[in-house]
Amino acid sequence: MDSDSSTSWLTNSEKASSRNLSLEDEIHILRSKMERIFLEEKSFTSDIVIEISSLLDLKINEYMKTYPKKA
């Protein structure tokens, strides 16, 4: 999947600035955006909510691999 099409809901400035964000910041931003769009769409099954949720899952998995919890 092409990165531009997978982030079609991002503005160009958000795409550019996301390159300079920490993984943790990206997760917080995606979660906030997903919550806001859910409130607008009033649906968990809206295409854009699902798209952001999927990306959020990927970022969380990436974070967990990068910063594993120490037992």
Backbone torsions as a table, in degrees:
resi	resn	phi	psi	omega
1	MET	NA	134.2	-179.8
2	ASP	-70.2	134.1	-175.1
3	SER	-63.6	-30.5	177.9
4	ASP	-68.3	-42.2	-179.6
5	SER	-71.8	-28.2	179.9
6	SER	-78.3	-10.4	177.8
7	THR	-127.6	38.0	-177.2
8	SER	-61.6	-21.9	-179.2
9	TRP	-81.4	-9.3	177.5
10	LEU	-85.5	143.0	173.0
11	THR	-77.3	163.8	179.5
12	ASN	-59.4	-39.3	-179.9
13	SER	-67.2	-35.5	176.9
14	GLU	-67.6	-39.2	177.5
15	LYS	-62.0	-44.4	-178.9
16	ALA	-66.3	-44.7	-176.8
17	SER	-73.5	-24.0	-179.2
18	SER	-64.8	-22.1	178.3
19	ARG	-68.2	-20.8	-176.8
20	ASN	-104.1	2.6	-178.2
21	LEU	-90.2	152.4	172.6
22	SER	-74.3	160.7	178.4
23	LEU	-59.2	-40.5	178.9
24	GLU	-62.6	-42.6	177.3
25	ASP	-63.0	-42.7	178.9
26	GLU	-59.0	-42.0	179.9
27	ILE	-62.6	-46.2	179.8
28	HIS	-62.8	-42.5	-179.5
29	ILE	-65.4	-45.2	179.4
30	LEU	-62.6	-41.5	179.7
31	ARG	-63.9	-44.9	178.8
32	SER	-61.8	-43.8	-179.9
33	LYS	-64.5	-41.8	179.0
34	MET	-63.0	-43.0	178.9
35	GLU	-62.8	-43.4	-179.5
36	ARG	-63.8	-45.7	-178.8
37	ILE	-68.4	-35.9	175.2
38	PHE	-59.1	-43.6	179.6
39	LEU	-63.6	-36.6	177.9
40	GLU	-70.7	-45.1	-175.4
41	GLU	-81.2	-24.4	-175.7
42	LYS	54.7	39.9	-178.5
43	SER	-157.6	131.1	173.5
44	PHE	-78.7	-16.3	-176.0
45	THR	-100.4	7.1	174.5
46	SER	-61.3	141.4	-177.8
47	ASP	-54.8	-43.9	-176.7
48	ILE	-70.2	-36.6	177.1
49	VAL	-65.0	-42.3	178.4
50	ILE	-64.8	-41.0	179.3
51	GLU	-61.7	-46.7	179.7
52	ILE	-67.4	-40.3	178.6
53	SER	-60.4	-42.1	178.9
54	SER	-64.3	-43.3	177.6
55	LEU	-65.0	-39.8	177.2
56	LEU	-60.9	-42.9	176.6
57	ASP	-58.3	-44.7	179.0
58	LEU	-61.4	-43.6	-179.2
59	LYS	-66.2	-39.4	178.4
60	ILE	-65.3	-42.9	177.1
61	ASN	-61.9	-42.4	177.6
62	GLU	-61.0	-42.8	179.2
63	TYR	-62.4	-44.7	-178.5
64	MET	-65.5	-32.7	176.5
65	LYS	-73.8	-35.9	-178.4
66	THR	-74.4	-37.7	-177.2
67	TYR	-124.7	72.0	-177.8
68	PRO	-64.0	144.9	178.9
69	LYS	-71.9	130.9	179.7
70	LYS	-88.5	130.4	-177.9
71	ALA	-79.8	NA	NA
